[in-house]
């Protein structure tokens, strides 16, 4: 599976001068945990809800402070055409929860740890679905009760 098939798109992005308050509002309205900081079409950084809480407001900054004061500028990215296994490795090496996704250098999405969990659950479902179905179809044997039919009477 390609990164582009698992990522969230379009990414939520702001400019470096966007206030912490406005960035927080964008995250809340769109149900995301980060905004990407973009200037002149280039990715400059990432700001997470944790950055705002700990480095921003928890660090004594005011809500009107610009996001560039708390953003992480060293951003690890993945390419939209990368195999998802490359993203697993990037997450492991970087120790982050979100990776911006680029396509020919242009920001196109965000891949999160949650996206990878969904991939894992999908793979488990593919693996266990036929096994679970076959178990349900087996006739009862020694020590196994027959499946109930209809409501049980107490």
N, C-alpha and C positions, 0 to 999 in steps of 0.2 A: 504494500500500500504506500502511496506517495504522501508526503507531508501535506500537500494541497488538498487531499481528500479528508484529512482529519482536522485541519486548522479551523479557527474561527475567522470569518471574514465578513465584512471589511473590518480592519483594525480601527480602534478608537484612537485618534491622535490629536495632539495639541501642539501649539508653538511653545518655544522656551519661555516666553513672557506670560503665558497663561497663569493665572493665580492658582494657588493650592485649592482655594474654595471652588473655583470654576472646574478645575480638574476633578475634584471630589464629586461635584454635581454631575459631570459627564459620566463618571464611573457608576454612580447610583442610577441614573436614568437608563443606562445601557446594560446594567447588570454585569459589569466586568470588574476585575480586580487590579487593572492597570491601564495606563494610557501611554502611548508611545509619543515621544517628543520628536517632532519633525520640523525642519527648517529648510527652506528652499528645495523641497522635495527629497531631502536626505534625512535618514534616521540619525538623530543626535543623542538619544537616550531613552530611558524607560523610567516611569514613575509608578510605583505600586501603592496600594492602599497602606501597606506597612511603612513605606517610605514617608508618606504623608503623616501617619500617626506618630512614628518614632523620630525620624529626622526632622520633620516639619513641625507640627504642633507640639509634639513631645519634646522637641529640641528648642522650644522657645520662639519659633518663627510664627508670624501672624498669618491669618488666612489669605491676606492679599499678597503674600510673598510669591514670587514667580517659581514655577516648577523646576527651572534649571538649578535652583538652590538645593534641591533634594534628589534630583534625578541621578540615576546610574548611567554614566556616559560610556563605560566599557560594556557594550551590549554584545552578547553572543547571539548569533542569528543562525537560521537554517534556510536552505533554499527550497522553494516550493516543489521542485522536481526531485528532491532528495527522497530516498527510501526512508520510511518511518524508523527503521533500525538506526539510521544515522542520527535521527533526532533523539532516540533513546540514549545513544552514546553521548551526544552533546549535553543533554540534561544531566547525565551522570558526571561528566567532567566539570561542568560549570556550577553545579549545585544550585540551580535556579528553578523556579516554578513556571516560568513563561519564556518563550523564545519568539522573537519577531521573525516573520517569514518574508523572505525577499524573492522576487522573480526578476532576474536580470538587473539586480540592484535596486529595484523598486519595491517598496513596502506593500505587501498584499494581504497580510493576515498575522495572526498570533497563534502559536501552538502552546497549549498549556498541559500541565501534568494531568489535569482532569480529562483532556482529550485523549491522552495515552491510556488512562484508566478505562475509558470507553472502548478503546481498541482492544485492550486486554480482555474485558468482559465479552466483547463480540467474539474474540477468538475462543474463549472458554465455552461460550454458547455453541459455537460451531463444533467444538470438540465434544462437549458433553451432551448436546441435544440428542444425537442418535443413540448414545449410551443410555440416557435417561428413558428414551422412548422404548428401547428394547427391554429395559428392566420392567417397565409398566406392562409390557406385553407378555412377560413370562408367566406361565401358570404357577400357582402356589406349590411350593415343595415342602419338604419336612421343615418345620419351624417357621414357615411363612404363612401368614394369614391371607385368606382370599380377600381381594378388594371388596369393600362394601358397595352394595347397590342401593341407592335410594337413601332417604333419611334414616338415621338410627333411632331406635326407640329406647328410651331410658326407663 
